[in-house]
Amino acid sequence: MVYISTAMYVEAQELIKKFGLKRDNSINKFEVFKNDEVTLIITGVGKVRSAVALTYLLSRQQVNDKDVYINFGVCGTRDIEVPRGKYSYATK
């Protein structure tokens, strides 16, 4: 299984379409979309929300060593010194 997390629905939209994911209505705490190969969870913004959502999701699954987890999304900054379209890797 491939597990994908995004903070916001707008980040997940195209992935939901691309993989033909359907909403899992048995989960009410978070928005979860899935098919036989991919499960995507929308966590909300922030490290704590992401950690809580992923813990919640994976505690409900039979995870094995062949499963993959991907955190997918975009981020922003209020630092006006960083030009639009510039990306970098976090160093901390």
Biopython code that builds the backbone (N, CA, C, O; Angstrom):
import numpy as np
from Bio.PDB.StructureBuilder import StructureBuilder

atoms = [
    (1, "MET", "N", (0.851, -1.176, 0.000)),
    (1, "MET", "CA", (0.000, 0.000, 0.000)),
    (1, "MET", "C", (0.895, 1.236, 0.000)),
    (1, "MET", "O", (1.943, 1.260, 0.644)),
    (2, "VAL", "N", (0.471, 2.239, -0.717)),
    (2, "VAL", "CA", (1.116, 3.548, -0.689)),
    (2, "VAL", "C", (0.220, 4.462, 0.133)),
    (2, "VAL", "O", (-0.957, 4.639, -0.183)),
    (3, "TYR", "N", (0.775, 5.035, 1.177)),
    (3, "TYR", "CA", (0.063, 5.981, 2.023)),
    (3, "TYR", "C", (0.575, 7.375, 1.694)),
    (3, "TYR", "O", (1.782, 7.614, 1.683)),
    (4, "ILE", "N", (-0.347, 8.294, 1.426)),
    (4, "ILE", "CA", (0.011, 9.675, 1.100)),
    (4, "ILE", "C", (-0.714, 10.593, 2.078)),
    (4, "ILE", "O", (-1.902, 10.419, 2.349)),
    (5, "SER", "N", (0.014, 11.566, 2.600)),
    (5, "SER", "CA", (-0.640, 12.582, 3.427)),
    (5, "SER", "C", (-0.432, 13.944, 2.790)),
    (5, "SER", "O", (0.632, 14.246, 2.249)),
    (6, "THR", "N", (-1.472, 14.754, 2.868)),
    (6, "THR", "CA", (-1.399, 16.152, 2.452)),
    (6, "THR", "C", (-2.049, 16.977, 3.561)),
    (6, "THR", "O", (-2.901, 16.478, 4.296)),
    (7, "ALA", "N", (-1.648, 18.219, 3.673)),
    (7, "ALA", "CA", (-2.222, 19.079, 4.701)),
    (7, "ALA", "C", (-3.602, 19.580, 4.296)),
    (7, "ALA", "O", (-4.504, 19.675, 5.128)),
    (8, "MET", "N", (-3.764, 19.903, 3.004)),
    (8, "MET", "CA", (-4.999, 20.535, 2.544)),
    (8, "MET", "C", (-5.589, 19.790, 1.345)),
    (8, "MET", "O", (-4.877, 19.124, 0.593)),
    (9, "TYR", "N", (-6.893, 19.920, 1.190)),
    (9, "TYR", "CA", (-7.587, 19.270, 0.082)),
    (9, "TYR", "C", (-7.053, 19.743, -1.268)),
    (9, "TYR", "O", (-6.936, 18.949, -2.201)),
    (10, "VAL", "N", (-6.732, 21.024, -1.374)),
    (10, "VAL", "CA", (-6.245, 21.562, -2.640)),
    (10, "VAL", "C", (-4.967, 20.847, -3.079)),
    (10, "VAL", "O", (-4.723, 20.711, -4.277)),
    (11, "GLU", "N", (-4.152, 20.392, -2.136)),
    (11, "GLU", "CA", (-2.948, 19.640, -2.471)),
    (11, "GLU", "C", (-3.288, 18.217, -2.903)),
    (11, "GLU", "O", (-2.542, 17.607, -3.670)),
    (12, "ALA", "N", (-4.396, 17.690, -2.423)),
    (12, "ALA", "CA", (-4.784, 16.309, -2.681)),
    (12, "ALA", "C", (-5.612, 16.132, -3.944)),
    (12, "ALA", "O", (-5.653, 15.038, -4.506)),
    (13, "GLN", "N", (-6.264, 17.180, -4.393)),
    (13, "GLN", "CA", (-7.240, 17.106, -5.485)),
    (13, "GLN", "C", (-6.759, 16.317, -6.696)),
    (13, "GLN", "O", (-7.423, 15.376, -7.132)),
    (14, "GLU", "N", (-5.633, 16.691, -7.226)),
    (14, "GLU", "CA", (-5.140, 16.042, -8.448)),
    (14, "GLU", "C", (-4.729, 14.590, -8.185)),
    (14, "GLU", "O", (-4.877, 13.738, -9.060)),
    (15, "LEU", "N", (-4.221, 14.309, -6.997)),
    (15, "LEU", "CA", (-3.866, 12.927, -6.656)),
    (15, "LEU", "C", (-5.121, 12.059, -6.555)),
    (15, "LEU", "O", (-5.124, 10.905, -6.985)),
    (16, "ILE", "N", (-6.171, 12.617, -5.991)),
    (16, "ILE", "CA", (-7.444, 11.898, -5.887)),
    (16, "ILE", "C", (-7.955, 11.549, -7.277)),
    (16, "ILE", "O", (-8.404, 10.428, -7.517)),
    (17, "LYS", "N", (-7.886, 12.510, -8.190)),
    (17, "LYS", "CA", (-8.313, 12.268, -9.568)),
    (17, "LYS", "C", (-7.400, 11.260, -10.265)),
    (17, "LYS", "O", (-7.875, 10.301, -10.874)),
    (18, "LYS", "N", (-6.091, 11.482, -10.170)),
    (18, "LYS", "CA", (-5.098, 10.656, -10.869)),
    (18, "LYS", "C", (-5.224, 9.183, -10.497)),
    (18, "LYS", "O", (-5.165, 8.312, -11.365)),
    (19, "PHE", "N", (-5.397, 8.908, -9.217)),
    (19, "PHE", "CA", (-5.450, 7.524, -8.752)),
    (19, "PHE", "C", (-6.876, 6.983, -8.626)),
    (19, "PHE", "O", (-7.070, 5.831, -8.237)),
    (20, "GLY", "N", (-7.869, 7.809, -8.953)),
    (20, "GLY", "CA", (-9.261, 7.364, -8.870)),
    (20, "GLY", "C", (-9.673, 6.991, -7.451)),
    (20, "GLY", "O", (-10.359, 5.992, -7.236)),
    (21, "LEU", "N", (-9.247, 7.803, -6.487)),
    (21, "LEU", "CA", (-9.527, 7.511, -5.077)),
    (21, "LEU", "C", (-10.955, 7.887, -4.722)),
    (21, "LEU", "O", (-11.507, 8.853, -5.248)),
    (22, "LYS", "N", (-11.538, 7.117, -3.831)),
    (22, "LYS", "CA", (-12.901, 7.357, -3.348)),
    (22, "LYS", "C", (-12.859, 7.636, -1.860)),
    (22, "LYS", "O", (-12.036, 7.074, -1.136)),
    (23, "ARG", "N", (-13.745, 8.502, -1.407)),
    (23, "ARG", "CA", (-13.832, 8.870, 0.008)),
    (23, "ARG", "C", (-14.182, 7.652, 0.848)),
    (23, "ARG", "O", (-15.098, 6.902, 0.509)),
    (24, "ASP", "N", (-13.456, 7.454, 1.943)),
    (24, "ASP", "CA", (-13.751, 6.388, 2.901)),
    (24, "ASP", "C", (-14.649, 6.980, 3.980)),
    (24, "ASP", "O", (-14.169, 7.649, 4.896)),
    (25, "ASN", "N", (-15.933, 6.738, 3.872)),
    (25, "ASN", "CA", (-16.900, 7.313, 4.805)),
    (25, "ASN", "C", (-16.931, 6.618, 6.159)),
    (25, "ASN", "O", (-17.654, 7.050, 7.057)),
    (26, "SER", "N", (-16.158, 5.548, 6.319)),
    (26, "SER", "CA", (-16.097, 4.888, 7.625)),
    (26, "SER", "C", (-15.172, 5.635, 8.582)),
    (26, "SER", "O", (-15.151, 5.351, 9.780)),
    (27, "ILE", "N", (-14.406, 6.591, 8.052)),
    (27, "ILE", "CA", (-13.501, 7.401, 8.871)),
    (27, "ILE", "C", (-14.048, 8.823, 8.917)),
    (27, "ILE", "O", (-14.185, 9.483, 7.887)),
    (28, "ASN", "N", (-14.359, 9.288, 10.135)),
    (28, "ASN", "CA", (-14.953, 10.617, 10.291)),
    (28, "ASN", "C", (-13.993, 11.656, 10.849)),
    (28, "ASN", "O", (-14.237, 12.854, 10.709)),
    (29, "LYS", "N", (-12.927, 11.228, 11.467)),
    (29, "LYS", "CA", (-12.002, 12.173, 12.106)),
    (29, "LYS", "C", (-11.180, 12.965, 11.088)),
    (29, "LYS", "O", (-10.802, 14.108, 11.344)),
    (30, "PHE", "N", (-10.907, 12.353, 9.939)),
    (30, "PHE", "CA", (-10.115, 12.965, 8.874)),
    (30, "PHE", "C", (-10.736, 12.597, 7.534)),
    (30, "PHE", "O", (-11.485, 11.626, 7.434)),
    (31, "GLU", "N", (-10.419, 13.383, 6.502)),
    (31, "GLU", "CA", (-10.830, 13.001, 5.159)),
    (31, "GLU", "C", (-9.822, 11.993, 4.630)),
    (31, "GLU", "O", (-8.629, 12.282, 4.535)),
    (32, "VAL", "N", (-10.316, 10.801, 4.287)),
    (32, "VAL", "CA", (-9.466, 9.736, 3.761)),
    (32, "VAL", "C", (-10.055, 9.278, 2.432)),
    (32, "VAL", "O", (-11.260, 9.062, 2.310)),
    (33, "PHE", "N", (-9.186, 9.136, 1.448)),
    (33, "PHE", "CA", (-9.566, 8.682, 0.118)),
    (33, "PHE", "C", (-8.696, 7.481, -0.210)),
    (33, "PHE", "O", (-7.511, 7.459, 0.123)),
    (34, "LYS", "N", (-9.289, 6.464, -0.873)),
    (34, "LYS", "CA", (-8.491, 5.275, -1.115)),
    (34, "LYS", "C", (-8.971, 4.476, -2.314)),
    (34, "LYS", "O", (-10.077, 4.671, -2.819)),
    (35, "ASN", "N", (-8.113, 3.579, -2.748)),
    (35, "ASN", "CA", (-8.446, 2.508, -3.666)),
    (35, "ASN", "C", (-7.682, 1.277, -3.171)),
    (35, "ASN", "O", (-7.244, 1.260, -2.020)),
    (36, "ASP", "N", (-7.515, 0.267, -3.991)),
    (36, "ASP", "CA", (-6.849, -0.961, -3.533)),
    (36, "ASP", "C", (-5.352, -0.792, -3.309)),
    (36, "ASP", "O", (-4.737, -1.605, -2.618)),
    (37, "GLU", "N", (-4.754, 0.257, -3.886)),
    (37, "GLU", "CA", (-3.304, 0.418, -3.818)),
    (37, "GLU", "C", (-2.836, 1.672, -3.085)),
    (37, "GLU", "O", (-1.701, 1.726, -2.611)),
    (38, "VAL", "N", (-3.703, 2.681, -2.989)),
    (38, "VAL", "CA", (-3.310, 3.984, -2.440)),
    (38, "VAL", "C", (-4.321, 4.425, -1.391)),
    (38, "VAL", "O", (-5.530, 4.302, -1.588)),
    (39, "THR", "N", (-3.814, 4.938, -0.279)),
    (39, "THR", "CA", (-4.648, 5.574, 0.735)),
    (39, "THR", "C", (-4.091, 6.972, 0.977)),
    (39, "THR", "O", (-2.901, 7.133, 1.246)),
    (40, "LEU", "N", (-4.952, 7.980, 0.882)),
    (40, "LEU", "CA", (-4.544, 9.363, 1.063)),
    (40, "LEU", "C", (-5.333, 9.964, 2.218)),
    (40, "LEU", "O", (-6.551, 9.801, 2.298)),
    (41, "ILE", "N", (-4.638, 10.655, 3.110)),
    (41, "ILE", "CA", (-5.292, 11.320, 4.238)),
    (41, "ILE", "C", (-4.980, 12.812, 4.199)),
    (41, "ILE", "O", (-3.844, 13.212, 3.945)),
    (42, "ILE", "N", (-5.987, 13.622, 4.450)),
    (42, "ILE", "CA", (-5.815, 15.069, 4.548)),
    (42, "ILE", "C", (-5.715, 15.388, 6.036)),
    (42, "ILE", "O", (-6.666, 15.191, 6.793)),
    (43, "THR", "N", (-4.561, 15.879, 6.438)),
    (43, "THR", "CA", (-4.226, 15.971, 7.857)),
    (43, "THR", "C", (-4.566, 17.298, 8.511)),
    (43, "THR", "O", (-4.773, 17.350, 9.723)),
    (44, "GLY", "N", (-4.627, 18.362, 7.739)),
    (44, "GLY", "CA", (-4.664, 19.697, 8.316)),
    (44, "GLY", "C", (-3.233, 20.221, 8.382)),
    (44, "GLY", "O", (-2.277, 19.456, 8.257)),
    (45, "VAL", "N", (-3.094, 21.518, 8.577)),
    (45, "VAL", "CA", (-1.789, 22.175, 8.517)),
    (45, "VAL", "C", (-1.037, 22.033, 9.841)),
    (45, "VAL", "O", (-1.616, 22.201, 10.914)),
    (46, "GLY", "N", (0.247, 21.725, 9.752)),
    (46, "GLY", "CA", (1.108, 21.691, 10.928)),
    (46, "GLY", "C", (1.642, 20.305, 11.238)),
    (46, "GLY", "O", (1.055, 19.285, 10.874)),
    (47, "LYS", "N", (2.787, 20.305, 11.928)),
    (47, "LYS", "CA", (3.455, 19.043, 12.268)),
    (47, "LYS", "C", (2.634, 18.192, 13.220)),
    (47, "LYS", "O", (2.576, 16.971, 13.068)),
    (48, "VAL", "N", (2.005, 18.819, 14.192)),
    (48, "VAL", "CA", (1.234, 18.063, 15.179)),
    (48, "VAL", "C", (0.025, 17.409, 14.524)),
    (48, "VAL", "O", (-0.231, 16.223, 14.732)),
    (49, "ARG", "N", (-0.713, 18.171, 13.739)),
    (49, "ARG", "CA", (-1.884, 17.599, 13.051)),
    (49, "ARG", "C", (-1.477, 16.464, 12.120)),
    (49, "ARG", "O", (-2.146, 15.434, 12.048)),
    (50, "SER", "N", (-0.380, 16.664, 11.415)),
    (50, "SER", "CA", (0.113, 15.629, 10.519)),
    (50, "SER", "C", (0.463, 14.353, 11.289)),
    (50, "SER", "O", (0.101, 13.252, 10.874)),
    (51, "ALA", "N", (1.162, 14.507, 12.401)),
    (51, "ALA", "CA", (1.548, 13.347, 13.214)),
    (51, "ALA", "C", (0.325, 12.628, 13.782)),
    (51, "ALA", "O", (0.268, 11.398, 13.773)),
    (52, "VAL", "N", (-0.642, 13.385, 14.271)),
    (52, "VAL", "CA", (-1.857, 12.792, 14.836)),
    (52, "VAL", "C", (-2.626, 12.037, 13.758)),
    (52, "VAL", "O", (-3.055, 10.906, 13.981)),
    (53, "ALA", "N", (-2.801, 12.654, 12.596)),
    (53, "ALA", "CA", (-3.558, 12.026, 11.511)),
    (53, "ALA", "C", (-2.885, 10.754, 11.019)),
    (53, "ALA", "O", (-3.550, 9.740, 10.803)),
    (54, "LEU", "N", (-1.589, 10.802, 10.844)),
    (54, "LEU", "CA", (-0.878, 9.625, 10.362)),
    (54, "LEU", "C", (-0.915, 8.499, 11.392)),
    (54, "LEU", "O", (-1.097, 7.335, 11.037)),
    (55, "THR", "N", (-0.746, 8.841, 12.650)),
    (55, "THR", "CA", (-0.845, 7.829, 13.713)),
    (55, "THR", "C", (-2.231, 7.206, 13.727)),
    (55, "THR", "O", (-2.366, 5.987, 13.835)),
    (56, "TYR", "N", (-3.248, 8.029, 13.619)),
    (56, "TYR", "CA", (-4.628, 7.545, 13.578)),
    (56, "TYR", "C", (-4.833, 6.585, 12.411)),
    (56, "TYR", "O", (-5.374, 5.493, 12.578)),
    (57, "LEU", "N", (-4.388, 7.011, 11.216)),
    (57, "LEU", "CA", (-4.592, 6.195, 10.026)),
    (57, "LEU", "C", (-3.845, 4.862, 10.113)),
    (57, "LEU", "O", (-4.429, 3.803, 9.887)),
    (58, "LEU", "N", (-2.572, 4.920, 10.436)),
    (58, "LEU", "CA", (-1.756, 3.704, 10.431)),
    (58, "LEU", "C", (-2.119, 2.748, 11.557)),
    (58, "LEU", "O", (-1.885, 1.545, 11.444)),
    (59, "SER", "N", (-2.687, 3.265, 12.641)),
    (59, "SER", "CA", (-3.110, 2.376, 13.731)),
    (59, "SER", "C", (-4.331, 1.553, 13.328)),
    (59, "SER", "O", (-4.653, 0.563, 13.986)),
    (60, "ARG", "N", (-5.008, 1.950, 12.261)),
    (60, "ARG", "CA", (-6.190, 1.239, 11.768)),
    (60, "ARG", "C", (-5.856, 0.275, 10.633)),
    (60, "ARG", "O", (-6.746, -0.401, 10.118)),
    (61, "GLN", "N", (-4.586, 0.204, 10.239)),
    (61, "GLN", "CA", (-4.156, -0.584, 9.087)),
    (61, "GLN", "C", (-3.229, -1.725, 9.509)),
    (61, "GLN", "O", (-2.657, -1.712, 10.599)),
    (62, "GLN", "N", (-3.096, -2.698, 8.631)),
    (62, "GLN", "CA", (-2.085, -3.738, 8.779)),
    (62, "GLN", "C", (-0.884, -3.308, 7.937)),
    (62, "GLN", "O", (-0.807, -3.623, 6.749)),
    (63, "VAL", "N", (0.040, -2.595, 8.551)),
    (63, "VAL", "CA", (1.195, -2.049, 7.848)),
    (63, "VAL", "C", (2.292, -3.104, 7.793)),
    (63, "VAL", "O", (2.533, -3.820, 8.765)),
    (64, "ASN", "N", (2.963, -3.190, 6.623)),
    (64, "ASN", "CA", (4.099, -4.119, 6.522)),
    (64, "ASN", "C", (5.297, -3.417, 5.902)),
    (64, "ASN", "O", (5.213, -2.243, 5.542)),
    (65, "ASP", "N", (6.411, -4.131, 5.777)),
    (65, "ASP", "CA", (7.659, -3.516, 5.326)),
    (65, "ASP", "C", (7.677, -3.167, 3.842)),
    (65, "ASP", "O", (8.628, -2.536, 3.379)),
    (66, "LYS", "N", (6.673, -3.551, 3.095)),
    (66, "LYS", "CA", (6.584, -3.194, 1.683)),
    (66, "LYS", "C", (5.762, -1.913, 1.460)),
    (66, "LYS", "O", (5.739, -1.384, 0.348)),
    (67, "ASP", "N", (5.101, -1.422, 2.489)),
    (67, "ASP", "CA", (4.299, -0.205, 2.392)),
    (67, "ASP", "C", (5.210, 1.016, 2.299)),
    (67, "ASP", "O", (6.339, 1.010, 2.788)),
    (68, "VAL", "N", (4.689, 2.063, 1.658)),
    (68, "VAL", "CA", (5.432, 3.309, 1.463)),
    (68, "VAL", "C", (4.580, 4.461, 1.970)),
    (68, "VAL", "O", (3.364, 4.478, 1.778)),
    (69, "TYR", "N", (5.230, 5.429, 2.624)),
    (69, "TYR", "CA", (4.545, 6.630, 3.086)),
    (69, "TYR", "C", (5.155, 7.847, 2.393)),
    (69, "TYR", "O", (6.375, 8.005, 2.359)),
    (70, "ILE", "N", (4.294, 8.706, 1.840)),
    (70, "ILE", "CA", (4.733, 9.931, 1.171)),
    (70, "ILE", "C", (3.974, 11.114, 1.762)),
    (70, "ILE", "O", (2.744, 11.109, 1.805)),
    (71, "ASN", "N", (4.705, 12.121, 2.214)),
    (71, "ASN", "CA", (4.100, 13.375, 2.651)),
    (71, "ASN", "C", (4.209, 14.332, 1.472)),
    (71, "ASN", "O", (5.313, 14.689, 1.061)),
    (72, "PHE", "N", (3.078, 14.744, 0.932)),
    (72, "PHE", "CA", (3.046, 15.512, -0.305)),
    (72, "PHE", "C", (2.428, 16.879, -0.050)),
    (72, "PHE", "O", (1.379, 16.980, 0.586)),
    (73, "GLY", "N", (3.077, 17.935, -0.546)),
    (73, "GLY", "CA", (2.464, 19.237, -0.393)),
    (73, "GLY", "C", (3.389, 20.375, -0.724)),
    (73, "GLY", "O", (4.518, 20.187, -1.178)),
    (74, "VAL", "N", (2.883, 21.547, -0.487)),
    (74, "VAL", "CA", (3.635, 22.770, -0.735)),
    (74, "VAL", "C", (3.743, 23.529, 0.588)),
    (74, "VAL", "O", (3.016, 23.252, 1.542)),
    (75, "CYS", "N", (4.648, 24.475, 0.622)),
    (75, "CYS", "CA", (4.753, 25.302, 1.825)),
    (75, "CYS", "C", (5.026, 26.734, 1.394)),
    (75, "CYS", "O", (5.310, 27.009, 0.228)),
    (76, "GLY", "N", (4.938, 27.612, 2.329)),
    (76, "GLY", "CA", (5.164, 29.021, 2.037)),
    (76, "GLY", "C", (5.963, 29.677, 3.143)),
    (76, "GLY", "O", (6.300, 29.051, 4.149)),
    (77, "THR", "N", (6.257, 30.936, 2.941)),
    (77, "THR", "CA", (7.007, 31.686, 3.935)),
    (77, "THR", "C", (6.554, 33.135, 3.943)),
    (77, "THR", "O", (6.042, 33.646, 2.947)),
    (78, "ARG", "N", (6.745, 33.778, 5.060)),
    (78, "ARG", "CA", (6.482, 35.209, 5.165)),
    (78, "ARG", "C", (7.763, 36.017, 4.939)),
    (78, "ARG", "O", (7.740, 37.248, 4.950)),
    (79, "ASP", "N", (8.860, 35.321, 4.738)),
    (79, "ASP", "CA", (10.151, 35.955, 4.527)),
    (79, "ASP", "C", (10.176, 36.584, 3.135)),
    (79, "ASP", "O", (10.234, 35.869, 2.134)),
    (80, "ILE", "N", (10.132, 37.909, 3.066)),
    (80, "ILE", "CA", (10.077, 38.595, 1.776)),
    (80, "ILE", "C", (11.397, 38.492, 1.010)),
    (80, "ILE", "O", (11.461, 38.856, -0.164)),
    (81, "GLU", "N", (12.439, 38.003, 1.661)),
    (81, "GLU", "CA", (13.730, 37.815, 1.002)),
    (81, "GLU", "C", (13.737, 36.577, 0.107)),
    (81, "GLU", "O", (14.615, 36.428, -0.742)),
    (82, "VAL", "N", (12.770, 35.699, 0.296)),
    (82, "VAL", "CA", (12.685, 34.482, -0.522)),
    (82, "VAL", "C", (11.817, 34.790, -1.738)),
    (82, "VAL", "O", (10.630, 35.081, -1.584)),
    (83, "PRO", "N", (12.384, 34.734, -2.948)),
    (83, "PRO", "CA", (11.602, 35.066, -4.135)),
    (83, "PRO", "C", (10.563, 33.991, -4.467)),
    (83, "PRO", "O", (10.752, 32.814, -4.162)),
    (84, "ARG", "N", (9.472, 34.413, -5.092)),
    (84, "ARG", "CA", (8.439, 33.474, -5.534)),
    (84, "ARG", "C", (9.039, 32.440, -6.466)),
    (84, "ARG", "O", (9.876, 32.754, -7.312)),
    (85, "GLY", "N", (8.602, 31.205, -6.297)),
    (85, "GLY", "CA", (9.068, 30.131, -7.165)),
    (85, "GLY", "C", (10.374, 29.518, -6.723)),
    (85, "GLY", "O", (10.819, 28.529, -7.305)),
    (86, "LYS", "N", (10.989, 30.076, -5.719)),
    (86, "LYS", "CA", (12.264, 29.551, -5.203)),
    (86, "LYS", "C", (11.964, 28.377, -4.284)),
    (86, "LYS", "O", (11.030, 28.442, -3.485)),
    (87, "TYR", "N", (12.718, 27.339, -4.383)),
    (87, "TYR", "CA", (12.562, 26.222, -3.465)),
    (87, "TYR", "C", (13.915, 25.889, -2.854)),
    (87, "TYR", "O", (14.963, 26.188, -3.427)),
    (88, "SER", "N", (13.875, 25.287, -1.721)),
    (88, "SER", "CA", (15.104, 24.843, -1.082)),
    (88, "SER", "C", (14.756, 23.681, -0.163)),
    (88, "SER", "O", (13.587, 23.437, 0.137)),
    (89, "TYR", "N", (15.755, 22.989, 0.266)),
    (89, "TYR", "CA", (15.564, 21.886, 1.184)),
    (89, "TYR", "C", (15.740, 22.395, 2.604)),
    (89, "TYR", "O", (16.606, 23.228, 2.871)),
    (90, "ALA", "N", (14.933, 21.903, 3.493)),
    (90, "ALA", "CA", (15.042, 22.310, 4.894)),
    (90, "ALA", "C", (16.384, 21.835, 5.428)),
    (90, "ALA", "O", (16.815, 20.716, 5.149)),
    (91, "THR", "N", (17.031, 22.683, 6.187)),
    (91, "THR", "CA", (18.323, 22.328, 6.747)),
    (91, "THR", "C", (18.264, 22.035, 8.227)),
    (91, "THR", "O", (19.260, 21.619, 8.819)),
    (92, "LYS", "N", (17.116, 22.246, 8.829)),
    (92, "LYS", "CA", (16.994, 22.019, 10.277)),
    (92, "LYS", "C", (16.080, 20.856, 10.532)),
    (92, "LYS", "O", (15.844, 20.499, 11.687)),
]
sb = StructureBuilder()
sb.init_structure("model")
sb.init_model(0)
sb.init_chain("A")
sb.init_seg("    ")
for serial, (resi, resn, name, xyz) in enumerate(atoms, 1):
    if name == "N":
        sb.init_residue(resn, " ", resi, " ")
    sb.init_atom(name, np.array(xyz, "f"), 0.0, 1.0, " ", f" {name:<3s}", serial, name[0])
structure = sb.get_structure()
